[in-house]
Amino acid sequence: MRTKKWLSIALVAVMLAALLSGCGAKQQAGDTSKDQGETGKKQLKFGMVIKEPSAPYIQAFIRGAEDKAKELGITVDIKDGQADSLKIMELMDNYILQKVDGFIMAGAVDLKAIVPGVQKLNEANIPVMALDTSPEGGKVDMFISFDIEQSSKKAAEIFVQGLKDRNGGKVPSGVVIEIIGAVEDMFAQACSKGFHSVTDQYPQLKVVQGDGKWNNVDSNTRTSDLLTRYGKQVKGIYVHTPDIMGPGVVSAIEAAGMNPKDFGITGICMGPEGMQLINEGKVLAIVEQPAYDSAQLAVQYLYDMNNGKPIPKVGDTVTQEGALWSPAQVVKNPWAEEGAFMILQGPVVPTEVKSDDSRLWENKLADLWKKSS
């Protein structure tokens, strides 16, 4: 899965402080006097593993889970797995020893290596939710995310329409630069598959790839190299995730004395950086990742399962009036051995939803971005 490097050291400190305060607030598993609420019932406690706590979309996971936990009167113990499979499974073992009431996998790179940990959770009868990407084995009761491939296809269709709008209604002959996250990454492969499902329909386009490695420095270098090599042949630039590679691409275009608007940049995953580029007119459109909402849903469904309430099942379509992620179809999880995949909608900004919409998590968490500036 992708790795995101975005925020300053100051913001990292803020988030780590928040995580530490959450750890300090948790109760010991055996301390029943503190686990009992006013109703006499044991307070539910969920474990959650993240990675890259400085990344905006991970912060959206954290805030979404914490806000829902506060609303429900439960505890979520959040730990950084550091994108290390052994560390993640160690944390899973600790949660099993603590007898947590549910587990949320919200950040891993090797989604096969962590399967033994998932299977141990299954054996302990601890329900499992996953965000962003799903473990590739075991039972994952619910994987909650947008569809990376389909969202990339949607962004690619907007990209092609931009080509037509800039070229008299036709797709021109020329070069298209595709800035990818990492060739070997499952997330990047899904992004690329969705993009090519559209662009392959236009043989007059030559797609050249540059490995941006999920950061702005490498994205800038690859874009600069490809612009130098192909020059005026370049008709457009597609960026897998503009939230953490878009600024690097834009700065490369501007350093070459060109206008980013002329390249119709699109992609998926907006974040505060992508939103700023949209507002500045330097990026055409981005499909937003519903990160905050997915974490809220995961906590709610674990809560429901522990209280004997049904959660959505394969074949259902979940709707919520006014929610940007609705309607969400529930299908069989194609990665895990057992469980469901709830496919959230990803709104296109700014065509389907304006960038100042209060429902976007980039606006919900604006206090974090202000602290980092």
Secondary structure, DSSP 8 states (H G I E B T S, - for coil): ------S-HHHHHHHHHHHHHHHHH---TT-HHHHB-TTS-B--EEEEEES-TTSHHHHHHHHHHHHHHHHHT-EEEEEE-TT-HHHHHHHHHHHHHHT-SEEEEE--S-TTTTHHHHHHHHHTT--EEEESS--SSSEEEEEEEE-HHHHHHHHHHHHHHHHHHHTTTS--SEEEEEEES-TT-HHHHHHHHHHHHHHTT-TTEEEEEEE-TTSHHHHHHHHHHHHHHHGGGEEEEEES-HHHHHHHHHHHHHHTT--GGGG--EEE--HHHHHHHHHTTSS-EEE---HHHHHHHHHHHHHHHHTT-----TT-EE--TT-TT-SEEEEE-SSSSEEEEEEE---EETTTS-TT-TTSHHHHTHHHHHHH-
